[in-house]
Amino acid sequence: MFGRRLKLLRESKELYQKDLAKIIGVSSGAIGMYENDKRTPDFETLKKIANYFNVSTDYLLGIVDDPSVIKVSGDNLPDELKEIGIQYLTLAKEMQDKEIPPEDIKKILDVLKKNK
């Protein structure tokens, strides 16, 4: 899944493997291995790829199909939600294991902060 998505993203920007390799700081051979699912990037490289293509790491890893969605699960709640406090745990529990676009998370946080 990762390799196929990486290749599609790279080709959508009309980049060669060597171009992407230079941008994210790895060898062109590494890009080839990523795209053929023979190697996986370390976490820092994964973040660089996601940032460059403006997609979520969840999308790159095949967890969600929408490139802008982050899957919220368990302890993977955004830090802002954790900081709001115990009175909002019910909402956080309801959100658990749901696919929530980042703009919706921001709206929820704005409403919760106003009601503090």
trRosetta pair geometry for C-beta under 8 A, 3 or more apart (Angstrom, degrees):
i j d omega theta_ij theta_ji phi_ij phi_ji
1 4 6.1 -62 -150 37 26 108
1 5 6.3 18 159 -13 65 111
1 37 8.0 83 26 -94 42 128
1 61 7.2 52 101 167 121 31
1 62 3.3 17 142 -68 154 139
2 5 6.0 -65 -150 41 27 106
2 6 6.1 27 157 -21 67 110
2 34 6.8 -86 127 -178 108 86
2 37 6.6 125 59 -100 90 87
2 40 6.6 59 75 -121 164 92
2 60 5.8 41 -131 161 84 77
2 61 6.0 -3 -83 -110 103 41
2 62 6.6 -92 -53 -21 63 102
3 6 5.8 -55 -144 35 28 111
3 7 6.3 26 158 -17 64 107
3 34 5.8 172 -105 143 78 54
3 35 4.5 105 -164 -167 90 26
3 36 5.7 -157 -152 8 150 9
3 37 4.1 -102 -14 -48 138 77
4 7 5.9 -58 -150 36 28 110
4 8 6.4 27 154 -17 64 108
4 35 7.8 103 -68 -160 26 67
4 37 8.0 -4 -23 -44 75 113
5 8 5.7 -54 -146 37 32 112
5 9 6.2 31 156 -18 66 107
5 59 6.9 177 -169 143 151 81
5 60 5.7 -174 102 -133 138 50
5 62 7.2 -164 -21 -67 138 77
6 9 5.9 -58 -149 38 29 110
6 10 6.2 28 155 -19 65 109
6 31 7.6 -159 149 -159 130 77
6 34 5.5 -35 79 131 170 114
6 35 5.5 -124 87 -91 114 74
6 49 6.7 -36 -119 -168 104 141
6 60 6.9 53 -67 -146 83 98
7 10 5.7 -55 -144 37 30 111
7 11 6.1 24 159 -13 65 110
7 35 4.5 90 -65 -142 104 113
8 11 6.0 -59 -143 42 26 106
8 12 6.2 33 155 -28 63 107
9 12 5.6 -52 -147 29 29 115
9 13 7.0 13 157 -5 61 105
9 49 7.9 99 92 177 151 97
9 53 4.6 -5 -174 -128 135 149
9 55 6.9 -97 -107 -4 141 144
10 13 6.3 -71 -161 43 30 99
10 15 4.9 -95 -170 67 79 106
10 17 7.1 31 176 -90 156 54
10 20 5.2 -51 -123 -55 115 148
10 31 7.5 101 -94 -172 158 123
10 35 7.6 -58 19 -88 144 127
11 14 7.0 33 -172 -84 42 35
11 15 7.5 -110 -79 45 25 67
13 53 7.5 -123 -31 -110 133 86
15 19 4.2 -134 -163 83 94 128
15 20 5.0 100 134 -49 139 90
15 23 7.7 -45 -147 -6 150 139
16 19 4.7 103 52 -2 73 102
16 20 7.4 -148 91 0 41 84
16 28 7.8 -10 133 -133 93 124
17 20 6.0 -59 -151 40 34 106
17 21 6.0 40 151 -26 67 109
17 28 4.6 97 120 -160 101 91
17 31 4.1 168 -162 97 95 134
17 32 5.6 30 -153 -57 159 79
17 35 7.4 -95 -105 -7 116 141
18 21 5.4 -51 -144 34 32 118
18 22 6.5 34 156 -21 64 103
18 28 4.1 -23 -89 -89 66 134
18 31 7.8 -146 -62 34 28 145
19 22 6.0 -56 -155 33 29 109
19 23 6.5 28 150 -20 63 108
20 23 5.5 -55 -148 35 36 115
20 24 6.3 3 165 5 71 108
20 31 5.4 117 85 -117 115 146
20 52 7.8 129 -145 125 85 158
21 24 6.8 -74 -145 50 23 87
21 25 7.9 -120 169 56 54 7
21 26 5.2 -98 -148 80 78 69
21 27 5.7 -25 -161 148 135 16
21 28 4.3 -109 -15 -76 158 55
21 30 6.6 126 -122 54 106 96
21 31 4.9 -105 -68 -24 94 126
22 25 7.7 31 -173 -72 25 35
23 52 6.0 92 140 -128 128 147
24 45 6.2 82 159 -151 122 80
24 48 4.4 128 -143 125 98 129
24 49 5.9 10 -107 -70 153 69
24 52 6.3 -86 -74 -28 100 149
25 45 7.6 -131 72 -110 92 89
25 48 7.0 -76 29 -173 102 171
26 30 4.1 -84 155 70 121 148
26 31 6.6 142 92 -46 115 79
26 41 7.4 -99 -60 -118 160 107
26 45 6.1 46 -51 -131 131 132
27 30 4.6 109 58 -4 78 98
27 31 7.5 -138 101 -1 50 81
28 31 5.5 -46 -155 32 43 115
28 32 6.6 47 146 -20 67 102
29 32 5.5 -52 -152 36 35 114
29 33 6.4 33 151 -17 67 105
30 33 5.7 -56 -148 38 33 110
30 34 6.3 37 151 -22 66 103
30 39 6.6 -92 -149 93 67 144
30 41 7.6 81 165 -94 114 85
31 34 5.6 -51 -148 33 32 113
31 35 6.3 27 155 -17 65 108
32 35 5.8 -58 -146 39 29 108
32 36 6.3 11 159 -3 65 112
33 36 6.0 -65 -142 49 30 100
33 38 4.4 -91 -158 73 81 102
33 39 3.8 28 137 21 122 116
34 37 7.6 23 177 -76 32 33
34 38 8.0 -81 -51 48 17 68
34 39 5.9 -61 -69 79 54 85
34 40 7.0 90 -120 -119 79 31
34 41 6.0 14 -104 -41 127 94
37 40 8.0 13 -147 -69 57 79
41 45 3.6 -123 -177 96 119 121
41 46 4.8 160 91 -57 116 73
41 49 6.6 140 33 -13 168 134
42 45 5.1 89 54 13 71 104
42 46 7.0 -130 99 -9 34 92
43 46 5.5 -55 -148 35 31 115
43 47 6.5 32 155 -19 65 103
44 47 5.8 -53 -152 34 32 111
44 48 6.6 34 149 -20 64 103
45 48 5.5 -50 -149 33 36 114
45 49 6.4 38 152 -20 66 102
46 49 5.8 -53 -151 34 31 112
46 50 6.4 30 153 -17 65 107
46 57 5.6 63 149 -131 111 113
46 60 6.5 169 -161 98 93 150
46 61 7.8 26 -157 -58 134 101
47 50 5.7 -55 -145 39 32 111
47 51 6.1 31 157 -18 67 108
47 57 6.6 -34 -90 -73 57 125
48 51 5.8 -56 -145 39 28 110
48 52 6.2 30 157 -22 64 108
49 52 5.9 -55 -146 34 27 111
49 53 6.4 0 164 5 64 111
49 60 6.4 99 107 -114 121 154
50 53 6.5 -72 -144 51 24 92
50 54 7.9 82 162 -96 55 5
50 55 5.5 -108 -146 77 70 70
50 56 6.2 -3 -155 -178 125 14
50 57 4.7 -61 -68 -68 153 68
50 59 7.7 130 -124 52 100 98
50 60 5.8 -103 -81 -19 93 136
51 54 7.2 20 -172 -77 31 46
53 67 7.7 -94 129 -165 107 135
54 67 7.8 67 108 143 65 122
55 59 4.6 -93 168 68 112 141
55 60 6.3 124 106 -47 121 88
55 67 3.8 -68 -130 -170 103 106
55 68 7.1 -93 -133 -68 56 48
56 59 4.7 107 61 -2 81 97
56 60 7.3 -146 100 0 50 83
56 64 6.9 17 74 53 134 125
56 67 6.4 164 19 177 77 48
56 68 6.5 110 -22 -149 104 17
56 69 6.4 -97 11 74 150 36
56 70 5.1 -164 -137 -80 148 74
56 102 8.0 175 -75 -42 117 114
57 60 5.4 -51 -150 38 43 114
57 61 6.0 31 154 -12 71 110
58 61 6.0 -64 -143 46 27 104
58 63 4.1 -79 -164 64 83 121
58 64 4.7 37 133 14 114 105
58 69 6.8 -84 87 101 133 70
58 70 5.4 141 4 -132 141 51
58 71 5.1 162 -146 9 148 92
59 62 7.8 44 178 -65 29 23
59 63 7.4 -75 -59 50 23 78
59 64 5.6 -52 -81 74 63 88
59 65 7.4 65 -128 -165 82 10
59 66 6.9 -93 -95 95 113 34
59 67 4.2 71 -136 -120 169 52
59 68 7.7 36 -47 -17 140 24
59 69 7.2 113 -64 53 99 72
63 71 5.1 -112 143 8 120 139
64 69 4.6 -126 156 88 155 111
64 70 7.4 -139 2 -111 152 12
64 71 5.3 180 -51 -45 113 101
64 99 5.4 130 -121 -125 125 123
65 69 7.9 20 59 42 48 130
66 69 4.0 67 77 -3 110 116
66 99 7.1 112 34 169 118 134
66 101 7.3 -57 119 -90 143 93
68 101 5.8 27 116 -141 103 93
68 102 6.3 -99 169 12 89 103
69 99 4.7 21 173 -179 137 103
69 100 6.9 141 -153 67 88 24
69 101 5.3 -62 -98 -88 76 60
69 102 7.8 -158 -114 -20 32 71
70 99 7.8 159 76 -151 30 63
70 100 6.8 -33 66 68 77 74
70 101 8.0 107 18 -133 72 22
70 102 6.3 70 1 -67 112 83
70 105 7.6 -12 51 -30 119 146
71 76 7.5 24 102 110 71 147
71 97 7.4 1 -180 -145 97 37
71 98 7.7 -177 -148 93 64 27
71 99 5.5 -39 -98 -98 73 71
72 76 6.0 -173 -150 99 46 96
72 77 5.9 50 -161 -101 106 60
72 78 7.5 -57 -111 -17 111 80
72 95 5.4 -15 96 141 148 99
72 96 6.2 -111 120 -118 94 35
72 97 7.1 -79 88 -21 67 17
72 98 6.0 -5 52 58 103 70
72 99 7.8 164 13 -104 77 22
72 100 5.5 5 -8 20 122 117
72 105 7.9 148 -62 -93 133 121
73 76 5.0 30 59 40 63 124
73 96 6.0 80 -127 -167 45 76
73 97 5.0 61 -105 -80 92 60
74 77 7.8 -133 102 -23 32 82
74 96 6.8 82 -47 -147 34 113
77 81 4.7 -96 165 78 113 129
77 82 5.6 134 96 -54 115 88
77 92 5.7 8 -118 -156 152 114
77 95 7.5 90 -115 92 104 122
77 96 7.7 -54 -70 -91 104 79
78 81 5.0 93 65 4 81 101
78 82 7.4 -151 99 -5 44 86
78 105 6.1 95 -5 -177 150 139
78 109 7.8 -63 90 -69 139 130
79 82 5.5 -56 -150 36 39 113
79 83 6.2 36 155 -22 71 108
80 83 5.9 -59 -149 35 30 111
80 84 7.0 44 153 -39 61 96
80 105 7.9 115 64 159 126 105
80 109 5.2 7 134 -124 136 137
81 84 5.9 -40 -156 7 36 116
81 88 7.2 -130 -165 116 77 131
81 92 5.6 133 163 -103 122 111
81 95 7.8 -105 -144 65 158 153
81 105 7.7 -80 -49 -160 117 102
81 108 7.9 10 -94 111 106 121
81 109 7.0 -101 -72 -90 71 97
82 92 7.9 88 -83 -120 50 152
84 87 7.7 -96 135 60 92 84
84 88 4.8 -5 109 31 126 146
84 109 7.6 -145 -65 -133 130 75
84 112 5.4 -13 -138 146 148 135
84 113 7.4 -107 -113 -75 106 66
84 116 7.6 -130 -154 -89 85 108
85 88 6.1 91 71 16 66 96
86 89 5.5 -16 -162 -25 51 117
88 91 4.9 -42 -172 38 79 116
88 92 6.0 83 129 -24 83 99
88 112 5.9 35 -104 -143 148 133
89 92 5.4 -55 -145 40 37 113
89 93 6.1 41 154 -24 69 104
90 93 5.7 -53 -149 33 30 112
90 94 6.5 29 152 -18 63 104
91 94 5.7 -55 -150 36 33 111
91 95 6.4 29 152 -18 65 109
91 108 7.6 168 163 -171 133 123
91 112 7.6 -158 74 -90 163 127
92 95 5.7 -59 -149 38 32 111
92 96 6.8 55 148 -46 62 91
93 96 5.6 -30 -159 -3 36 121
94 98 7.9 7 138 -16 59 138
95 98 5.4 -99 -167 37 50 123
95 100 6.3 -3 -162 -46 106 146
95 108 7.9 72 -87 -160 145 172
100 104 5.2 -121 -175 83 87 123
100 105 5.5 100 131 -58 120 91
101 104 4.8 92 63 5 81 104
101 105 7.3 -146 97 -6 43 85
102 105 5.5 -51 -150 33 38 114
102 106 6.5 41 153 -21 68 102
103 106 5.6 -49 -151 33 36 115
103 107 6.6 39 150 -20 64 102
104 107 5.5 -49 -148 34 37 113
104 108 6.4 38 153 -19 66 103
105 108 5.7 -54 -150 36 32 112
105 109 6.3 31 153 -19 65 107
106 109 5.7 -56 -148 38 30 112
106 110 6.3 35 153 -23 65 104
107 110 5.7 -52 -149 32 31 113
107 111 6.5 28 155 -16 64 104
108 111 5.9 -57 -152 37 31 108
108 112 6.2 26 154 -15 66 111
109 112 5.7 -58 -143 41 31 110
109 113 6.1 31 159 -20 67 108
110 113 6.0 -57 -146 36 26 109
110 114 6.5 26 156 -19 62 108
111 114 5.9 -60 -152 35 30 111
111 115 6.5 16 156 -10 65 112
112 115 5.9 -66 -148 43 31 105
112 116 7.1 59 151 -53 62 84
113 116 5.8 -21 -161 -18 38 117
